[in-house]
Amino acid sequence: IDFFLRGTFHFKFVFPLGSNMDIYPLFGPAIVHYNWDGGDDTEVGIDLGFGFGFDRFSFEVWAGVSDRIPDITLAFGVSF
């Protein structure tokens, strides 16, 4: 993979009400450019997933809908 570009749209829901945990669905476009043995190929697809947020930390799981978009992506984030 030469490059992988993903856009993200998410909606946050506080669960349960009053707690510091957020659960949110994720969706967005993804573009992947491959360079296989001198041949170039670009794939466009959709990613679907969900995330959990705890105070400043988050964990996200993505699944690619298109054939050549990465099947599963895991992400961990820290906000400052």
C-alpha positions as CSV (number, residue, x, y, z in Angstrom):
1,I,0.0,0.0,0.0
2,D,1.5,3.3,-1.0
3,F,-1.1,5.4,0.9
4,F,-4.4,5.0,2.7
5,L,-6.7,7.9,3.3
6,R,-9.8,7.7,5.5
7,G,-12.4,10.3,6.3
8,T,-14.4,10.0,9.5
9,F,-17.9,11.0,10.5
10,H,-19.1,10.0,13.9
11,F,-22.0,10.7,16.3
12,K,-21.4,10.5,20.0
13,F,-23.9,9.0,22.4
14,V,-23.3,9.2,26.1
15,F,-23.9,5.8,27.6
16,P,-25.2,5.4,30.2
17,L,-26.4,9.0,30.9
18,G,-24.1,10.8,33.2
19,S,-21.1,8.5,32.8
20,N,-17.8,9.4,31.3
21,M,-18.0,6.7,28.6
22,D,-19.0,7.5,25.0
23,I,-20.1,5.0,22.4
24,Y,-20.2,6.2,18.8
25,P,-20.9,4.7,15.3
26,L,-18.4,5.6,12.6
27,F,-18.6,5.7,8.8
28,G,-16.7,7.4,6.0
29,P,-15.0,7.1,2.7
30,A,-11.6,5.4,2.2
31,I,-9.1,5.7,-0.7
32,V,-6.2,3.2,-1.0
33,H,-3.5,3.4,-3.6
34,Y,-1.5,0.2,-4.4
35,N,1.7,-0.2,-6.4
36,W,2.0,-3.9,-7.4
37,D,5.0,-5.0,-9.4
38,G,5.1,-1.7,-11.3
39,G,1.3,-1.4,-11.8
40,D,-0.7,1.2,-10.0
41,D,-4.3,0.7,-8.7
42,T,-6.5,3.0,-6.7
43,E,-9.6,1.7,-4.8
44,V,-12.4,3.8,-3.3
45,G,-14.7,2.3,-0.7
46,I,-16.6,2.8,2.5
47,D,-15.5,2.1,6.1
48,L,-18.0,1.2,8.9
49,G,-17.2,0.9,12.6
50,F,-17.7,1.9,16.1
51,G,-15.7,3.5,18.9
52,F,-15.6,3.8,22.7
53,G,-14.3,6.9,24.5
54,F,-13.2,7.1,28.1
55,D,-12.3,10.6,29.3
56,R,-9.2,11.4,27.1
57,F,-8.8,7.9,25.6
58,S,-10.6,6.3,22.7
59,F,-10.6,2.9,20.9
60,E,-12.0,2.4,17.4
61,V,-12.7,-0.6,15.2
62,W,-13.2,-0.2,11.5
63,A,-14.3,-2.7,8.8
64,G,-13.8,-2.0,5.1
65,V,-16.8,-2.6,2.9
66,S,-14.9,-2.7,-0.5
67,D,-12.9,-5.7,-1.6
68,R,-9.4,-4.1,-1.4
69,I,-10.0,-1.7,1.5
70,P,-8.3,-3.1,4.6
71,D,-10.8,-5.5,6.2
72,I,-10.2,-4.6,9.9
73,T,-8.5,-1.6,11.4
74,L,-8.0,-1.0,15.1
75,A,-7.1,2.5,16.4
76,F,-6.2,3.8,19.9
77,G,-6.2,7.6,20.6
78,V,-5.3,10.0,23.4
79,S,-6.6,13.6,23.5
80,F,-4.6,16.4,25.0
